[in-house]
Amino acid sequence: MRSPGHATVRGWFTSTWEDVPESQQRRDLYLSATLCDTRIDEYLTTHGTAGLRWALTHDDMLEGLFRQLSAAREFQLTGDAAAASRILAFRSANESVLLSWLQAEARRWSDQVHKQGLRVCGQKRSAGHRVPHPKGNAKTKPSGMKTSDTADGTVH
């Protein structure tokens, strides 16, 4: 969603669905995209990128929203209702929230950001500045994070 140059899920949705006539489904999907942006902003504001990484693998509500948007996009592109239904089906707890095509886009975007960061760090080091590297396990949840144990995102 970000690789085509969209800063928000809502922006991606608007450009992807711009030729689709107004309907209840389109309004519902726009609301889902807006809710994705809200959840993402909450995690980024509260816990930074570590919180967002945690949310993308653990937040059931965010997973459901991404699945809903992805299934609608799949059906829009291919007309394959069976494929859209498979996308909507929840998988085991060890699988990623993101679908394979969305994982690939996110990975490409993340690699670009990482390479850009390395170039910036290299420039700072050559100027004599020391740049600390954060340490930590990306799979652990950030301190202060509460887990969402249910599909509706209720925090326990």
Sequence and secondary structure as in RCSB ss.txt:
>XXXX:A:sequence
MRSPGHATVRGWFTSTWEDVPESQQRRDLYLSATLCDTRIDEYLTTHGTAGLRWALTHDDMLEGLFRQLSAAREF
QLTGDAAAASRILAFRSANESVLLSWLQAEARRWSDQVHKQGLRVCGQKRSAGHRVPHPKGNAKTKPSGMKTSDT
ADGTVH
>XXXX:A:secstr
 TTTT SSHHHHHHHHTTTS   HHHHHHHHHHHHHHHHHHHHHHHHHHHHHHHHHHH HHHHHHHHHHHHHHHH
HHH  HHHHHHHHS   TTS SS HHHHHHHHHHHHHHHHHHHHHHHHHHHTT         TTS  TT   B S
TT  B 
